[in-house]
Amino acid sequence: MLIVDQIARNVLMSVPAVARWRSRRGRTSVVCGAPTPDDLGYHAYDVFDTVVGSIGVERLKGARVVEIGPGDHAPVALMFLAAGAERYWCVDRFPGDVAGPAAKQLYEALCADLAERRPALAGALRRRGIEAERFPEGYPELFEVLPCAIEELERRGLADILFSYNVLEHVSDVAAFARNSFGLLRPAGVAVHRVDFDAHDVWLDRDDPSDWLAIPDVLWGWMGSRRGAPNRLRFHEVQEHLEAAGFRVESHVLDRFDAWRMRDRPSLARRFRNMPEASLAVRTACFVCSVP
């Protein structure tokens, strides 16, 4: 019944009216009430600290930054601009309303919180004249949304820093993602990708952490091809795609499944059966990718 339900949902997304309705709904925004400290951590601090922890805050001074897949808001852009970034782009196939009420609420909460937790960043925003209530539409010289999939974006040499956070696992063509990310960066540029290899959506609550890997590829496509379902690439496959694009890759495993119980290999979908268990067991990882 679970599989039938997922196929039905995917089929519905082939109806243009349904797809338009779904694209207008919030996907990643704080959906109710005032943003909590946990909300600010997940949507802003964790992202910023992942990138800065990977490349060093000094690289942000005067940098041109591209974020891939911000969704419905871009609070981390405020932190990058406060830390000295010159300009910030968001690339998203289906960009949300980053200047809408829910997003504004998050920006205002973040700026208030920065004054308490990271006053140096709050002071830097004031000196640059950046106000939450006017962000981002009031600063076209600093912030721009590019409504295009990274796999289709043909601009070259745009940025010094490029990053994504829990996005790459949803990309259908990771080879194109890697190639165009490489092309977007200037010489000596750097990309940081935090990837969530865990199960998503209804599969997250299954008892067996490998349950969703038992679904054959064709059936998996029927269930989620129109819904942004995870591509199910494993750790070593992502690294191979990034290296094939020309990056020098430094990978860091952040978390593994606590009680990894690999089922009998024949029960897994065909392409997973002979994969290294060390790769299958990775839950989250960060890839720091340098342009030679």
N, C-alpha and C positions, 0 to 999 in steps of 0.2 A: 504493500500500500504506500509506503514511503516513496518508492521509486516511481510508482504511477502518479503520485501527487506532484513530484518534482518534474516529471515529463509534462504534465498538464500545465503547470506554471510556465514552463519554458515555451510551450505552444502558444499560450496566451500572449506572450511577449512578441509573437510574430504578427499580432493584430496591431496596426498602426495606432489606433486610438488608445489601446491599452499601453503601448510603449510610450506614447506621449504623456499619458497620465502618470505613469511610473517615473518618468524622467523629471517631472515637476515636483515629485515628493522628495523631502529631505532624505539624504542617505547617510551622511556622516555628522550632521549637526547635533548640538545639544538640543533635545527635543522638548523638554519641559522644565520650567522653573529656571532659577538663576544658576549659572555655571558653578559647579562645586570645585574644590581644589583638585579632586580626582579628574574632573573634566579638563581642567587647565593642564594638569600633568599629561594626560593622554594626548590632547590635541596640540599642545604647544611645547611644554618643557621637555617631555621625553624625546620629541622629534629633534628639537634644537640641540639637546645634550648628546644625542646619538651622533649627529653630524659633527659637532664641535669636538666631541671626545675622539672622533676618528681622524680629524684633520688638523685640529688646533684652532683656537679662536683667532689667532693672528692672520690666518688666511682669509678671514672675512673682510678685512680692511680693504675697501675699494673694490671688492669682488662683485662680479655679475653672477647672479644666482638663478638657477632654474629648479623649481619644484615640480615633480611629475605626479599628477593625480591628487590634488588637494581636496577634491570633493566640494562640499558646500561652504567652506570657509578657509581662510588662510591666516590664522593667528600667528603661526610661526614666522610669517613674513615680517611682522612687527619686530620680532626678536632679532632676526637677521639684519634688518635695517638699523636697529638700535646698536648692533655690534659692529656696524661700519660698512655693510654691504652697499654698493653703489646703486644697484638696480635689481629688481626681483621680477621674475616671470613665473606664472603658473601655467602648466600644460595639462589639459584635460579634454578627453574626447567629449564628455558630457559635463561641462562645468556647471556647478551650482550657483546659487545667488550669493556670491561672496560679499555683496554689499547689502544684503537683506537684513531684516530685523533680527533673526536668530544669530547671524554672523556678527552683527554689530554688538549684540549682547555679549558675545564671547570676547570680542576685541576690548570692549570697555572693562569687562571683568579682568582680563589679562593685564591691561595697563594699570589698573588699581592694584593688582596683586604684585606686579613688578616693583611698584613703589615700596612695597614691604619686603619682598624676598630678594629682589635684585635691583637695588636702587641705582646702580651705575647704568643699567640698561634703561630704566625709566628716565633718568637724567639725560641720556643721549637722545631719546625720542623727543624730549622737550626742546633740546638744543636744535634739533633738525626741524622743529615745528610740526611734528607728526602727532595728530590728535585722533583718538579712537573713533570719535563720532564722525569724522570726515574720511576715515580710512575704509576702503582703498580708493574710492572714486575721486577724492580730492587730491590725489597724488599720482596723476598719470605719468609724470616723469620718473616715478620711482617704482610703480607697480603696474603690471599688465597681465591679462589673462589671454592665453593663446588657445582658442577653442579647437583643438586638433589632437588626435592621438599621436603619441610620441612615435609610433611605428610609421606614421605618414608625414611627420614634420621634416621638411627638407632644408630648413635653415642650418647654416654651418658657422662654426666659430663664434657662437653667441655668448657663451658663458665660461666662467672660471670654475664654478662649482655647480654640480647637478646632483639632485638627490631624490629618493623616493622612500616612503615609509609604509610598509605593508601594502604595496601596490604591485610589485613585479609578479607576485604569485597569481594575479588576476589577468595578466597580459596574455593574449592568445598567440602572439608571434614574438617570442622572447628574442629570437635572433635579430629581428628588425628593431626591437626595442634597444638591444645592445648596440647595434650598428649606428642608429640615429643618435643615441646618447653619446657615443664616441664622437660623431660628427658635430654635435652641438658644442662640444668643449673646445676651448682654445688650447694651444700647445701648453703642456705642463698642467692642464686642468685635472680635476679630480671628481669622481662620482662616488656617492655613498648610497647603498641600497640596503635597507633593512627588510628582510623577507620573513614572512610567517608561513612556515611549512605545515602548520597544524591543519586539522580538519576545520571546515567552516560551516556556518549555518546549521542545518539540522543534523549534520554528521558530527558536530562537536560534542554532543552529549552521548555518543555511543560508548559502550563499555570498552570495546577494543579500539585502540588508537589507530590500527591499520584497517579498520572496517571499510572506510571510504576508498581505500586502494584496491579493494576486491572488485569494484565495478569495472567492467570492460570499457575501453576507451570509447567505442562507438556509443554505448549506452550512456556513458558520462556526458558525451556531447548532446545527446537527445535531452538530457536532464538540465543542462545549464548553458548551452551555447549562446543563448540570447540574454542571459541573466548575469553575466560577469562571474560565472563560477570559476573556482581556482583551476589553473592549468595542470596542477598536480606534478609539475617538474620537481625533482628532488635536488638536494643540495649540490651534488657533484654536477648535475646537468646545468644548473644555473651558472656555476663557475665556468664550465666549458663554453657556454654561450658568450659570456663576458670576455673570456680570453680570446675566443675566435674573432671577436670584434676589434681586437687590438689592444685591449687594456692589460696592464699589469695588475693582477688581482691579489689582494691580501684579504683572506676570509677569516672571520671570527665566529665560531659557534657560540651563541649566547645561551641556548637552552636545549636540552634533549628531553625526550619523553621520560618521565619519572619511572614508569613501570612498562618499558617497551616489551610487549609480548608479540613477537612476530608469529603470525599464524603459519600453518603449513604453507610452504612456498606455492604449491599448486593452487591454493585458494586465492592468491593474489591475481590481479589482472596481469596479463601476459608480460607486459613490458617491465613490471616491477619484480618479477620472480628472480632474476639473476643480478639485481642491483646489490651493491655493498650494503650490508645492514647498518654500517656506520653512517652512511648517507641517509638511509631511510629513517634513522632514529633522530635526525636533527629536527628540532621543533622551530627554532628561530635562529637566524644568522645575520651577520652584517658583512657586506662585501664593500671593501674600499678599493676603488678602481682608478688607477692613475694612467694618464695619457703620457706615453714616452716622449 
